[in-house]
């Protein structure tokens, strides 16, 4: 069974790498089947990471950068421009990270979206798109949502089910909808192991 799984993984990896610009460093494991439908985009994964998430690239210039020693569970990254994930980041399952609004806020600019999709097109000219940065040592709890333009500072913790709509300071726990600071994390030498 393990041999069949490895063979399928190799086939899926080959198919994904034919369509996407992919660079995966040694010691990293990617769940390639979750990337099969993608035709454009750039994916860069550092050393020793485990990436089990689905990644959707909503444009040929979309770029997802994942650092070293990261774990991303069965979550969903949706990238039009850029999503950057630092080193030593843990993202639980059920997390959604989106660097755009998907649609214009004004009906007149989104009224043809469904018809355009049927033709494999999308008018992005009125959609707000801003990159996301998740800094080193961040932990994002299950079911959280990270929206466009957010920077999550080093060592921050995002509570389960939180909706992150604005920047999160380093070494801060946030929770809720919208996510708000709950407390600071003491990273003094006596508490670091």
GIHU-V959734 format. One line per field, one symbol per residue. ss: DSSP state (a for helix, b for strand, c for the rest). A space follows every 50 residues. Layout:
ss=???
//
This chain:
ss=caaaaaaaaaaaaaaaaaacbbbbccccbbcaaaaccccccbbbbccccb bccbbbbcccccbbbbccccbbcccbbbbccbbbbccccbbccccbbbcb ccccccaaaaccaaaaaaccccccccccbccbbbccccbbccccbbcccc bbccccbbccccbbcccbcccbbbbcbccbbbbbccccaaacc
//
